């Protein structure tokens, strides 16, 4: 199975984009920059961000500039203050870690953390500001500050938090905390707090530390488009107001449309226009970078590499071939604009033209890619394509314990129909039963029509992508679909009805399907099955042979003729099956053998009266009737 985690292994030709983004960050030369990596859910934003980080790490110049990457996921902090505080704390902790080797810088970093702690409290609102300004713990927030005072102590002392509401209400002087100590000397007792001043002091302290440490802080903000609008805007504004300074850079992975929508929600009721929302977005994100959408070539490459990866993990695709493919595929994609496409021959050259396991998988990748690209349900989304393959291989794993023999390609073809046209998949599934041996004859007709370029039968709709699906290998029109449908019970429950055939009955059915003439083993199989099972076997064999029946050769009617010779009482059933014949297709070659059977003669006499019957066949019936008349004189 394929995991759904971000990766630095490039299956999507994102390396070119990662190189460009890393170069932009390097060219900023210490000036603040914000880059938005935009793409829909599952498009590969997180993986692209990790590729950028790996390139920055490789470009470090110790003593002059080192890129320090901090990854922040605001989705983990779904309340307004939580995300902002967590972002500041994460930055402060990383700066402290980098400064720990130098005692003087370490003290400055600890001072920075104290400022972060102060800002956390100031953000709580008016009650916090009054508490810090007067020393009197006002309301619930004030009492919370008293309880958390240890986090601000610079001397390592502890506050026992003693006191009660009565004392608080009196505002007794001996109960006032020494906020000069609690804030590490950052504020003085009864001194009013200016939030803009504190923010500016924090910015200057952080900027100075980054310069002394010779590092550029690169904050990657991931999963922003999973957040509530308020959390998303809070995170972006925190970046812009608090952290957007020299030697800092921000790479924000989010869907642009989501951010614009979050802006509208944030300013709901203000009459903000789409243009204003765009302008606001442009101020937050300086460089919008879109994750490239996968085309057919990229989708082929992605599917092929995923299948090679699994084959390598399963031990039947050599490491050297897989490593070669990891290099060759991205190189090929770089020049795809010249016409160097990911073709079947190219994929074959990667796996070996004589590899019986890998070649069908590469053919499958080539066939699936265009359809997964065109499908609105998948739209070449990397995450959805990976989930598609996970479902297919999970079903494949479930097949063996249930003694179901299916190849991966058939499972993939059926699951593709489920993903792209669920209604059609359900309609075909409803036609499948034990009585038809799991076949849906309309599917065979549709496959033949797609190959011939003619109109598709109902319930198929005229669609280029649907015709491509019908032409995908393997053909399913003559296949027993029950195993496929049974393994797809995760999407729908199927009931195929009862199959009351015995072992002898099934053996006779199979013998009748392949029989071309009368023979002793066939007669023995009919006798062994008995009349009841022979009737069932005859009906099923007749249905199974219908796709290949030409109505012109004797072997076409053997499944009816031979059982009735052993058990004449089956004639009525045989006659009912024969009566459904398409008279326009019936040739004279089957007439003599049928006319010799008493149960078939009434059917032929009825055909002879029809205007639809071809003239040669009609003359053949009349000739047999004339022989019978002469024989009786």
KOLBA-598229 format. One record per residue (C-alpha): x, y, z; residue number from 1; residue in three letters. Coordinates in steps of 0.02 Angstrom, whole numbers, plus 50000, padded with zeros to 5 digits. Layout:
# KOLBA-598229
<site <X Y Z> NUM ALA>
...
//
This chain:
# KOLBA-598229
<site <50000 50000 50000> 1 UNK>
<site <50055 50179 49972> 2 UNK>
<site <50057 50300 50119> 3 UNK>
<site <49980 50472 50108> 4 UNK>
<site <50125 50569 50186> 5 UNK>
<site <50225 50707 50104> 6 UNK>
<site <50390 50656 50027> 7 UNK>
<site <50550 50727 49952> 8 UNK>
<site <50556 50587 49822> 9 UNK>
<site <50500 50670 49661> 10 UNK>
<site <50372 50567 49564> 11 UNK>
<site <50282 50721 49496> 12 UNK>
<site <50421 50822 49413> 13 UNK>
<site <50404 50953 49551> 14 UNK>
<site <50593 50967 49564> 15 UNK>
<site <50597 51107 49436> 16 UNK>
<site <50470 51207 49536> 17 UNK>
<site <50560 51172 49700> 18 UNK>
<site <50723 51235 49623> 19 UNK>
<site <50639 51396 49565> 20 UNK>
<site <50559 51428 49735> 21 UNK>
<site <50722 51397 49829> 22 UNK>
<site <50811 51517 49710> 23 UNK>
<site <50681 51652 49747> 24 UNK>
<site <50713 51634 49933> 25 UNK>
<site <50901 51644 49906> 26 UNK>
<site <50887 51796 49793> 27 UNK>
<site <50790 51891 49928> 28 UNK>
<site <50961 51917 50012> 29 UNK>
<site <50892 51939 50186> 30 UNK>
<site <50739 52042 50140> 31 UNK>
<site <50574 51972 50202> 32 UNK>
<site <50477 51874 50073> 33 UNK>
<site <50316 51773 50074> 34 UNK>
<site <50278 51639 49945> 35 UNK>
<site <50110 51556 49926> 36 UNK>
<site <50113 51377 49863> 37 UNK>
<site <49938 51356 49796> 38 UNK>
<site <49850 51198 49743> 39 UNK>
<site <49694 51099 49781> 40 UNK>
<site <49677 50963 49912> 41 UNK>
<site <49797 50821 49876> 42 UNK>
<site <49890 50913 49737> 43 UNK>
<site <50060 50889 49819> 44 UNK>
<site <50087 51056 49910> 45 UNK>
<site <50164 50978 50065> 46 UNK>
<site <50284 50871 49963> 47 UNK>
<site <50336 51023 49861> 48 UNK>
<site <50369 51119 50022> 49 UNK>
<site <50481 50979 50086> 50 UNK>
<site <50577 50978 49922> 51 UNK>
<site <50607 51165 49940> 52 UNK>
<site <50670 51140 50118> 53 UNK>
<site <50794 51006 50063> 54 UNK>
<site <50865 51123 49930> 55 UNK>
<site <50885 51266 50054> 56 UNK>
<site <50976 51152 50176> 57 UNK>
<site <51100 51107 50038> 58 UNK>
<site <51138 51291 50003> 59 UNK>
<site <51193 51338 50180> 60 UNK>
<site <51349 51446 50203> 61 UNK>
<site <51402 51426 50387> 62 UNK>
<site <51462 51588 50463> 63 UNK>
<site <51375 51689 50328> 64 UNK>
<site <51201 51621 50310> 65 UNK>
<site <51110 51462 50358> 66 UNK>
<site <50928 51429 50319> 67 UNK>
<site <50835 51372 50473> 68 UNK>
<site <50671 51290 50425> 69 UNK>
<site <50526 51289 50546> 70 UNK>
<site <50369 51197 50494> 71 UNK>
<site <50208 51260 50573> 72 UNK>
<site <50039 51175 50556> 73 UNK>
<site <49900 51292 50615> 74 UNK>
<site <49772 51153 50590> 75 UNK>
<site <49831 51085 50757> 76 UNK>
<site <49779 51248 50841> 77 UNK>
<site <49602 51280 50787> 78 UNK>
<site <49567 51430 50898> 79 UNK>
<site <49619 51607 50859> 80 UNK>
<site <49742 51639 51002> 81 UNK>
<site <49809 51461 51003> 82 UNK>
<site <49877 51467 50825> 83 UNK>
<site <49960 51637 50849> 84 UNK>
<site <50039 51592 51015> 85 UNK>
<site <50099 51424 50951> 86 UNK>
<site <50182 51505 50800> 87 UNK>
<site <50275 51631 50907> 88 UNK>
<site <50326 51498 51032> 89 UNK>
<site <50391 51383 50895> 90 UNK>
<site <50497 51524 50823> 91 UNK>
<site <50563 51571 50995> 92 UNK>
<site <50608 51392 51039> 93 UNK>
<site <50705 51370 50877> 94 UNK>
<site <50802 51532 50902> 95 UNK>
<site <50844 51479 51081> 96 UNK>
<site <50906 51311 51019> 97 UNK>
<site <51018 51395 50892> 98 UNK>
<site <51085 51521 51019> 99 UNK>
<site <51121 51395 51158> 100 UNK>
<site <51305 51377 51112> 101 UNK>
<site <51340 51562 51149> 102 UNK>
<site <51300 51621 51326> 103 UNK>
<site <51271 51802 51276> 104 UNK>
<site <51156 51753 51132> 105 UNK>
<site <51068 51628 51244> 106 UNK>
<site <51023 51767 51367> 107 UNK>
<site <50953 51870 51224> 108 UNK>
<site <50853 51721 51163> 109 UNK>
<site <50782 51692 51338> 110 UNK>
<site <50733 51876 51342> 111 UNK>
<site <50646 51850 51174> 112 UNK>
<site <50547 51705 51247> 113 UNK>
<site <50494 51817 51392> 114 UNK>
<site <50429 51943 51267> 115 UNK>
<site <50333 51805 51179> 116 UNK>
<site <50256 51754 51346> 117 UNK>
<site <50210 51934 51380> 118 UNK>
<site <50128 51951 51210> 119 UNK>
<site <50028 51793 51243> 120 UNK>
<site <49953 51873 51398> 121 UNK>
<site <49928 52045 51321> 122 UNK>
<site <49829 51963 51179> 123 UNK>
<site <49703 51898 51305> 124 UNK>
<site <49622 52069 51308> 125 UNK>
<site <49574 52212 51421> 126 UNK>
<site <49568 52119 51588> 127 UNK>
<site <49747 52059 51561> 128 UNK>
<site <49807 52234 51520> 129 UNK>
<site <49724 52307 51675> 130 UNK>
<site <49798 52169 51784> 131 UNK>
<site <49974 52200 51720> 132 UNK>
<site <49957 52389 51732> 133 UNK>
<site <49887 52397 51909> 134 UNK>
<site <49949 52236 51987> 135 UNK>
<site <49770 52195 52036> 136 UNK>
<site <49708 52028 51963> 137 UNK>
<site <49548 52084 51879> 138 UNK>
<site <49418 51951 51837> 139 UNK>
<site <49448 51773 51778> 140 UNK>
<site <49591 51820 51663> 141 UNK>
<site <49679 51913 51802> 142 UNK>
<site <49668 51762 51916> 143 UNK>
<site <49733 51653 51773> 144 UNK>
<site <49883 51769 51755> 145 UNK>
<site <49917 51750 51940> 146 UNK>
<site <49908 51563 51922> 147 UNK>
<site <50028 51564 51774> 148 UNK>
<site <50150 51687 51846> 149 UNK>
<site <50290 51557 51857> 150 UNK>
<site <50310 51562 51669> 151 UNK>
<site <50367 51744 51680> 152 UNK>
<site <50488 51729 51827> 153 UNK>
<site <50667 51763 51784> 154 UNK>
<site <50735 51713 51954> 155 UNK>
<site <50663 51536 51947> 156 UNK>
<site <50554 51568 52100> 157 UNK>
<site <50379 51501 52119> 158 UNK>
<site <50220 51588 52166> 159 UNK>
<site <50105 51489 52280> 160 UNK>
<site <49954 51569 52200> 161 UNK>
<site <49880 51603 52372> 162 UNK>
<site <49736 51720 52391> 163 UNK>
<site <49547 51720 52386> 164 UNK>
<site <49410 51820 52307> 165 UNK>
<site <49385 51921 52462> 166 UNK>
<site <49565 51981 52466> 167 UNK>
<site <49561 52013 52280> 168 UNK>
<site <49406 52119 52295> 169 UNK>
<site <49490 52227 52426> 170 UNK>
<site <49640 52252 52312> 171 UNK>
<site <49758 52243 52462> 172 UNK>
<site <49933 52308 52426> 173 UNK>
<site <50019 52160 52507> 174 UNK>
<site <49934 52044 52383> 175 UNK>
<site <49996 52135 52228> 176 UNK>
<site <50123 52033 52130> 177 UNK>
<site <50290 52110 52083> 178 UNK>
<site <50266 52119 51895> 179 UNK>
<site <50441 52184 51873> 180 UNK>
<site <50500 52010 51922> 181 UNK>
<site <50357 51917 51839> 182 UNK>
<site <50399 51994 51670> 183 UNK>
<site <50587 51977 51688> 184 UNK>
<site <50604 52165 51702> 185 UNK>
<site <50514 52198 51539> 186 UNK>
<site <50378 52301 51624> 187 UNK>
<site <50370 52405 51783> 188 UNK>
<site <50233 52406 51916> 189 UNK>
<site <50085 52515 51871> 190 UNK>
<site <50166 52558 51704> 191 UNK>
<site <50038 52558 51562> 192 UNK>
<site <50072 52428 51428> 193 UNK>
<site <50077 52481 51246> 194 UNK>
<site <50042 52333 51133> 195 UNK>
<site <50120 52418 50979> 196 UNK>
<site <50276 52454 51083> 197 UNK>
<site <50288 52273 51140> 198 UNK>
<site <50265 52208 50962> 199 UNK>
<site <50401 52324 50897> 200 UNK>
<site <50518 52274 51039> 201 UNK>
<site <50488 52091 50998> 202 UNK>
<site <50523 52120 50813> 203 UNK>
<site <50684 52214 50848> 204 UNK>
<site <50743 52080 50970> 205 UNK>
<site <50708 51939 50847> 206 UNK>
<site <50784 52031 50700> 207 UNK>
<site <50942 52067 50800> 208 UNK>
<site <50960 51886 50853> 209 UNK>
<site <50938 51820 50676> 210 UNK>
<site <51074 51938 50616> 211 UNK>
<site <51195 51890 50755> 212 UNK>
<site <51162 51705 50726> 213 UNK>
<site <51185 51728 50538> 214 UNK>
<site <51029 51630 50500> 215 UNK>
<site <50879 51657 50387> 216 UNK>
<site <50720 51595 50468> 217 UNK>
<site <50608 51506 50342> 218 UNK>
<site <50437 51465 50411> 219 UNK>
<site <50336 51337 50312> 220 UNK>
<site <50151 51352 50351> 221 UNK>
<site <50063 51192 50300> 222 UNK>
<site <49881 51135 50298> 223 UNK>
<site <49818 51314 50310> 224 UNK>
<site <49673 51270 50194> 225 UNK>
<site <49613 51141 50321> 226 UNK>
<site <49588 51276 50453> 227 UNK>
<site <49434 51376 50496> 228 UNK>
<site <49437 51547 50410> 229 UNK>
<site <49472 51638 50573> 230 UNK>
<site <49624 51531 50612> 231 UNK>
<site <49689 51549 50435> 232 UNK>
<site <49679 51739 50434> 233 UNK>
<site <49749 51750 50610> 234 UNK>
<site <49901 51648 50559> 235 UNK>
<site <49933 51754 50404> 236 UNK>
<site <49913 51917 50499> 237 UNK>
<site <50030 51856 50636> 238 UNK>
<site <50161 51821 50504> 239 UNK>
<site <50140 51992 50425> 240 UNK>
<site <50132 52095 50587> 241 UNK>
<site <50251 52002 50702> 242 UNK>
<site <50374 51901 50600> 243 UNK>
<site <50392 51987 50432> 244 UNK>
<site <50565 52060 50456> 245 UNK>
<site <50743 52049 50392> 246 UNK>
<site <50814 51873 50375> 247 UNK>
<site <50642 51795 50375> 248 UNK>
<site <50543 51707 50240> 249 UNK>
<site <50376 51620 50235> 250 UNK>
<site <50310 51485 50122> 251 UNK>
<site <50124 51459 50143> 252 UNK>
<site <50046 51301 50071> 253 UNK>
<site <49861 51333 50041> 254 UNK>
<site <49731 51342 49906> 255 UNK>
<site <49720 51524 49846> 256 UNK>
<site <49532 51514 49828> 257 UNK>
<site <49517 51454 50007> 258 UNK>
<site <49619 51602 50071> 259 UNK>
<site <49514 51724 49971> 260 UNK>
<site <49358 51642 50042> 261 UNK>
<site <49429 51656 50218> 262 UNK>
<site <49458 51842 50189> 263 UNK>
<site <49276 51864 50142> 264 UNK>
<site <49219 51770 50296> 265 UNK>
<site <49338 51871 50405> 266 UNK>
<site <49264 52035 50341> 267 UNK>
<site <49085 51973 50330> 268 UNK>
<site <48959 52111 50343> 269 UNK>
<site <49079 52246 50286> 270 UNK>
<site <49027 52239 50104> 271 UNK>
<site <49199 52184 50047> 272 UNK>
<site <49212 52153 49860> 273 UNK>
<site <49305 52017 49768> 274 UNK>
<site <49434 52146 49712> 275 UNK>
<site <49467 52202 49890> 276 UNK>
<site <49485 52020 49945> 277 UNK>
<site <49613 51993 49807> 278 UNK>
<site <49710 52149 49857> 279 UNK>
<site <49712 52092 50038> 280 UNK>
<site <49774 51922 49983> 281 UNK>
<site <49912 52002 49877> 282 UNK>
<site <49975 52098 50029> 283 UNK>
<site <49988 51938 50129> 284 UNK>
<site <50066 51834 49989> 285 UNK>
<site <50198 51921 49883> 286 UNK>
<site <50239 51778 49764> 287 UNK>
<site <50095 51662 49717> 288 UNK>
<site <50163 51494 49657> 289 UNK>
<site <50043 51364 49589> 290 UNK>
<site <50075 51178 49605> 291 UNK>
<site <50079 51116 49425> 292 UNK>
<site <49925 51018 49374> 293 UNK>
<site <49966 50846 49309> 294 UNK>
<site <49939 50813 49125> 295 UNK>
<site <49927 50642 49044> 296 UNK>
<site <50116 50623 49034> 297 UNK>
<site <50139 50665 49218> 298 UNK>
<site <49996 50551 49268> 299 UNK>
<site <50072 50407 49169> 300 UNK>
<site <50240 50437 49251> 301 UNK>
<site <50164 50448 49424> 302 UNK>
<site <50062 50288 49407> 303 UNK>
<site <50208 50195 49329> 304 UNK>
<site <50328 50246 49468> 305 UNK>
<site <50202 50200 49603> 306 UNK>
<site <50179 50028 49525> 307 UNK>
<site <50368 50006 49510> 308 UNK>
<site <50389 50058 49691> 309 UNK>
<site <50266 49924 49747> 310 UNK>
<site <50345 49792 49637> 311 UNK>
<site <50515 49836 49708> 312 UNK>
<site <50447 49825 49886> 313 UNK>
<site <50370 49655 49845> 314 UNK>
<site <50539 49593 49784> 315 UNK>
<site <50510 49564 49600> 316 UNK>
<site <50575 49727 49526> 317 UNK>
<site <50763 49750 49549> 318 UNK>
<site <50828 49901 49643> 319 UNK>
<site <50946 49954 49504> 320 UNK>
<site <50802 49961 49380> 321 UNK>
<site <50693 50059 49502> 322 UNK>
<site <50834 50183 49540> 323 UNK>
<site <50862 50205 49353> 324 UNK>
<site <50676 50240 49328> 325 UNK>
<site <50679 50372 49467> 326 UNK>
<site <50812 50465 49368> 327 UNK>
<site <50750 50432 49192> 328 UNK>
<site <50567 50481 49216> 329 UNK>
<site <50595 50659 49283> 330 UNK>
<site <50725 50689 49147> 331 UNK>
<site <50600 50634 49016> 332 UNK>
<site <50464 50746 49088> 333 UNK>
<site <50579 50897 49082> 334 UNK>
<site <50581 50885 48892> 335 UNK>
<site <50401 50828 48868> 336 UNK>
<site <50363 50998 48790> 337 UNK>
<site <50474 50945 48646> 338 UNK>
<site <50368 50791 48617> 339 UNK>
<site <50467 50670 48724> 340 UNK>
<site <50313 50587 48795> 341 UNK>
<site <50297 50448 48923> 342 UNK>
<site <50257 50314 48795> 343 UNK>
<site <50228 50127 48809> 344 UNK>
<site <50398 50093 48731> 345 UNK>
<site <50483 50209 48855> 346 UNK>
<site <50400 50122 49003> 347 UNK>
<site <50443 49953 48929> 348 UNK>
<site <50625 50004 48917> 349 UNK>
<site <50623 50044 49104> 350 UNK>
<site <50552 49876 49161> 351 UNK>
<site <50622 49763 49026> 352 UNK>
<site <50530 49705 48871> 353 UNK>
<site <50527 49525 48929> 354 UNK>
<site <50462 49553 49106> 355 UNK>
<site <50294 49460 49115> 356 UNK>
<site <50243 49541 49281> 357 UNK>
<site <50292 49721 49250> 358 UNK>
<site <50239 49743 49069> 359 UNK>
<site <50051 49723 49104> 360 UNK>
<site <50067 49849 49246> 361 UNK>
<site <50148 49976 49129> 362 UNK>
<site <50011 49946 49000> 363 UNK>
<site <49885 49976 49139> 364 UNK>
<site <49970 50140 49190> 365 UNK>
<site <49967 50199 49009> 366 UNK>
<site <49783 50158 48991> 367 UNK>
<site <49726 50228 49158> 368 UNK>
<site <49819 50394 49149> 369 UNK>
<site <49712 50480 49014> 370 UNK>
<site <49551 50426 49098> 371 UNK>
<site <49606 50478 49272> 372 UNK>
<site <49661 50645 49199> 373 UNK>
<site <49496 50677 49110> 374 UNK>
<site <49384 50615 49251> 375 UNK>
<site <49308 50755 49354> 376 UNK>
<site <49301 50632 49499> 377 UNK>
<site <49492 50612 49500> 378 UNK>
<site <49559 50754 49391> 379 UNK>
<site <49737 50684 49398> 380 UNK>
<site <49746 50725 49584> 381 UNK>
<site <49900 50635 49653> 382 UNK>
<site <49817 50590 49818> 383 UNK>
<site <49662 50522 49731> 384 UNK>
<site <49766 50421 49607> 385 UNK>
<site <49863 50347 49752> 386 UNK>
<site <49700 50304 49842> 387 UNK>
<site <49636 50229 49680> 388 UNK>
<site <49783 50110 49673> 389 UNK>
<site <49769 50073 49859> 390 UNK>
<site <49589 50018 49835> 391 UNK>
<site <49634 49909 49685> 392 UNK>
<site <49777 49820 49774> 393 UNK>
<site <49676 49800 49933> 394 UNK>
<site <49543 49708 49833> 395 UNK>
<site <49679 49607 49750> 396 UNK>
<site <49743 49556 49921> 397 UNK>
<site <49566 49507 49974> 398 UNK>
<site <49541 49399 49820> 399 UNK>
<site <49664 49257 49858> 400 UNK>
<site <49593 49208 50031> 401 UNK>
<site <49421 49195 49948> 402 UNK>
<site <49490 49086 49807> 403 UNK>
<site <49454 49221 49679> 404 UNK>
<site <49571 49227 49531> 405 UNK>
<site <49580 49401 49458> 406 UNK>
<site <49719 49506 49388> 407 UNK>
<site <49755 49682 49447> 408 UNK>
<site <49713 49755 49276> 409 UNK>
<site <49533 49692 49282> 410 UNK>
<site <49511 49759 49459> 411 UNK>
<site <49581 49927 49406> 412 UNK>
<site <49467 49938 49254> 413 UNK>
<site <49311 49903 49355> 414 UNK>
<site <49360 50021 49496> 415 UNK>
<site <49392 50158 49369> 416 UNK>
<site <49211 50141 49312> 417 UNK>
<site <49154 50151 49493> 418 UNK>
<site <49252 50313 49516> 419 UNK>
<site <49204 50397 49353> 420 UNK>
<site <49024 50337 49322> 421 UNK>
<site <48951 50256 49477> 422 UNK>
<site <48776 50252 49403> 423 UNK>
<site <48834 50149 49253> 424 UNK>
<site <48933 50031 49365> 425 UNK>
<site <48777 50001 49470> 426 UNK>
<site <48670 49977 49314> 427 UNK>
<site <48789 49845 49246> 428 UNK>
<site <48801 49763 49417> 429 UNK>
<site <48612 49747 49422> 430 UNK>
<site <48618 49645 49260> 431 UNK>
<site <48736 49517 49335> 432 UNK>
<site <48666 49360 49414> 433 UNK>
<site <48705 49177 49436> 434 UNK>
<site <48579 49141 49301> 435 UNK>
<site <48688 49232 49173> 436 UNK>
<site <48849 49159 49242> 437 UNK>
<site <48899 49333 49296> 438 UNK>
<site <48900 49405 49120> 439 UNK>
<site <48821 49568 49065> 440 UNK>
<site <48791 49544 48880> 441 UNK>
<site <48764 49730 48851> 442 UNK>
<site <48944 49760 48908> 443 UNK>
<site <49007 49642 48772> 444 UNK>
<site <48901 49732 48643> 445 UNK>
<site <48967 49900 48702> 446 UNK>
<site <49148 49842 48691> 447 UNK>
<site <49119 49781 48514> 448 UNK>
<site <49035 49947 48469> 449 UNK>
<site <49180 50047 48541> 450 UNK>
<site <49304 49943 48440> 451 UNK>
<site <49201 49966 48282> 452 UNK>
<site <49170 50151 48312> 453 UNK>
<site <48981 50129 48311> 454 UNK>
<site <48848 50195 48431> 455 UNK>
<site <48849 50125 48607> 456 UNK>
<site <48696 50032 48672> 457 UNK>
<site <48595 50084 48824> 458 UNK>
<site <48634 50113 48968> 459 UNK>
<site <48799 50178 48897> 460 UNK>
<site <48807 50360 48847> 461 UNK>
<site <48903 50425 48697> 462 UNK>
<site <49065 50483 48774> 463 UNK>
<site <49245 50481 48714> 464 UNK>
<site <49311 50438 48887> 465 UNK>
<site <49183 50298 48906> 466 UNK>
<site <49237 50224 48739> 467 UNK>
<site <49418 50232 48798> 468 UNK>
<site <49366 50139 48956> 469 UNK>
<site <49280 50004 48852> 470 UNK>
<site <49438 49980 48750> 471 UNK>
<site <49550 49962 48903> 472 UNK>
<site <49624 49789 48925> 473 UNK>
<site <49562 49667 48981> 474 UNK>
<site <49391 49658 48899> 475 UNK>
<site <49255 49622 49027> 476 UNK>
<site <49109 49587 48911> 477 UNK>
<site <49134 49399 48915> 478 UNK>
<site <49203 49392 49092> 479 UNK>
<site <49113 49333 49247> 480 UNK>
<site <49088 49497 49339> 481 UNK>
<site <49034 49419 49503> 482 UNK>
<site <49210 49413 49576> 483 UNK>
<site <49237 49597 49534> 484 UNK>
<site <49071 49646 49607> 485 UNK>
<site <49097 49538 49760> 486 UNK>
<site <49263 49623 49797> 487 UNK>
<site <49184 49795 49772> 488 UNK>
<site <49061 49770 49914> 489 UNK>
<site <49143 49920 49998> 490 UNK>
<site <49045 50028 49876> 491 UNK>
<site <48885 49925 49851> 492 UNK>
<site <48804 49764 49909> 493 UNK>
<site <48766 49636 49773> 494 UNK>
<site <48648 49488 49767> 495 UNK>
<site <48679 49370 49621> 496 UNK>
<site <48542 49246 49664> 497 UNK>
<site <48563 49061 49699> 498 UNK>
<site <48661 48940 49590> 499 UNK>
<site <48589 48765 49616> 500 UNK>
<site <48704 48673 49500> 501 UNK>
<site <48798 48519 49560> 502 UNK>
<site <48977 48475 49521> 503 UNK>
<site <48915 48363 49380> 504 UNK>
<site <48803 48503 49315> 505 UNK>
<site <48946 48628 49309> 506 UNK>
<site <49057 48502 49224> 507 UNK>
<site <48925 48474 49090> 508 UNK>
<site <48900 48662 49068> 509 UNK>
<site <49085 48684 49035> 510 UNK>
<site <49089 48535 48916> 511 UNK>
<site <48942 48603 48815> 512 UNK>
<site <49025 48774 48801> 513 UNK>
<site <49177 48700 48712> 514 UNK>
<site <49092 48560 48617> 515 UNK>
<site <49090 48572 48427> 516 UNK>
<site <49009 48405 48390> 517 UNK>
<site <48938 48250 48471> 518 UNK>
<site <49063 48138 48562> 519 UNK>
<site <49064 47997 48688> 520 UNK>
<site <49135 48097 48837> 521 UNK>
<site <49001 48230 48810> 522 UNK>
<site <48863 48100 48808> 523 UNK>
<site <48933 48022 48967> 524 UNK>
<site <48936 48194 49052> 525 UNK>
<site <48753 48222 49006> 526 UNK>
<site <48704 48053 49078> 527 UNK>
<site <48805 48084 49237> 528 UNK>
<site <48720 48251 49267> 529 UNK>
<site <48541 48187 49251> 530 UNK>
<site <48393 48272 49169> 531 UNK>
<site <48370 48415 49294> 532 UNK>
<site <48552 48467 49297> 533 UNK>
<site <48568 48439 49109> 534 UNK>
<site <48428 48563 49078> 535 UNK>
<site <48514 48695 49186> 536 UNK>
<site <48683 48660 49104> 537 UNK>
<site <48605 48672 48930> 538 UNK>
<site <48525 48841 48966> 539 UNK>
<site <48684 48915 49043> 540 UNK>
<site <48799 48849 48907> 541 UNK>
<site <48681 48920 48775> 542 UNK>
<site <48689 49091 48859> 543 UNK>
<site <48879 49084 48880> 544 UNK>
<site <48908 49043 48697> 545 UNK>
<site <48795 49182 48633> 546 UNK>
<site <48937 49310 48606> 547 UNK>
<site <49026 49192 48486> 548 UNK>
<site <48875 49113 48402> 549 UNK>
<site <48871 49145 48215> 550 UNK>
<site <48704 49053 48183> 551 UNK>
<site <48784 48976 48028> 552 UNK>
<site <48874 48818 48088> 553 UNK>
<site <48816 48656 48165> 554 UNK>
<site <48927 48682 48318> 555 UNK>
<site <48823 48835 48361> 556 UNK>
<site <48675 48725 48410> 557 UNK>
<site <48769 48578 48488> 558 UNK>
<site <48726 48637 48667> 559 UNK>
<site <48540 48610 48623> 560 UNK>
<site <48554 48456 48515> 561 UNK>
<site <48656 48338 48624> 562 UNK>
<site <48563 48353 48792> 563 UNK>
<site <48396 48326 48702> 564 UNK>
<site <48461 48166 48620> 565 UNK>
<site <48495 48091 48792> 566 UNK>
<site <48343 48168 48879> 567 UNK>
<site <48204 48202 48750> 568 UNK>
<site <48100 48286 48885> 569 UNK>
<site <48218 48435 48874> 570 UNK>
<site <48151 48475 48700> 571 UNK>
<site <48026 48604 48761> 572 UNK>
<site <48163 48703 48850> 573 UNK>
<site <48277 48689 48698> 574 UNK>
<site <48138 48750 48584> 575 UNK>
<site <48107 48903 48694> 576 UNK>
<site <48292 48948 48684> 577 UNK>
<site <48300 48921 48496> 578 UNK>
<site <48145 49027 48468> 579 UNK>
<site <48241 49183 48524> 580 UNK>
<site <48361 49172 48377> 581 UNK>
<site <48389 49330 48274> 582 UNK>
<site <48310 49266 48112> 583 UNK>
<site <48404 49389 48001> 584 UNK>
<site <48569 49309 48055> 585 UNK>
<site <48519 49126 48038> 586 UNK>
<site <48613 49036 47900> 587 UNK>
<site <48567 48875 47807> 588 UNK>
<site <48708 48774 47886> 589 UNK>
<site <48613 48739 48048> 590 UNK>
<site <48450 48689 47965> 591 UNK>
<site <48477 48503 47924> 592 UNK>
<site <48527 48452 48101> 593 UNK>
<site <48388 48553 48180> 594 UNK>
<site <48253 48494 48061> 595 UNK>
<site <48294 48315 48110> 596 UNK>
<site <48240 48353 48290> 597 UNK>
<site <48054 48343 48322> 598 UNK>
<site <48062 48479 48456> 599 UNK>
<site <48148 48602 48335> 600 UNK>
<site <48042 48573 48179> 601 UNK>
<site <47896 48686 48231> 602 UNK>
<site <48019 48829 48261> 603 UNK>
<site <48095 48809 48087> 604 UNK>
<site <47923 48801 48006> 605 UNK>
<site <47880 48964 48092> 606 UNK>
<site <48042 49041 48030> 607 UNK>
<site <48002 48987 47853> 608 UNK>
<site <47846 49096 47857> 609 UNK>
<site <47942 49250 47915> 610 UNK>
<site <47994 49387 47794> 611 UNK>
<site <48150 49420 47901> 612 UNK>
<site <48230 49252 47866> 613 UNK>
<site <48367 49258 47732> 614 UNK>
<site <48314 49175 47567> 615 UNK>
<site <48451 49040 47570> 616 UNK>
<site <48397 48985 47743> 617 UNK>
<site <48215 48983 47691> 618 UNK>
<site <48256 48874 47541> 619 UNK>
<site <48355 48757 47656> 620 UNK>
<site <48202 48733 47767> 621 UNK>
<site <48091 48706 47617> 622 UNK>
<site <48215 48579 47551> 623 UNK>
<site <48212 48482 47715> 624 UNK>
<site <48023 48487 47715> 625 UNK>
<site <48020 48419 47536> 626 UNK>
<site <48133 48275 47586> 627 UNK>
<site <48015 48232 47725> 628 UNK>
<site <47865 48234 47607> 629 UNK>
<site <47951 48120 47479> 630 UNK>
<site <48005 48003 47616> 631 UNK>
<site <47827 47984 47671> 632 UNK>
<site <47754 47940 47498> 633 UNK>
//
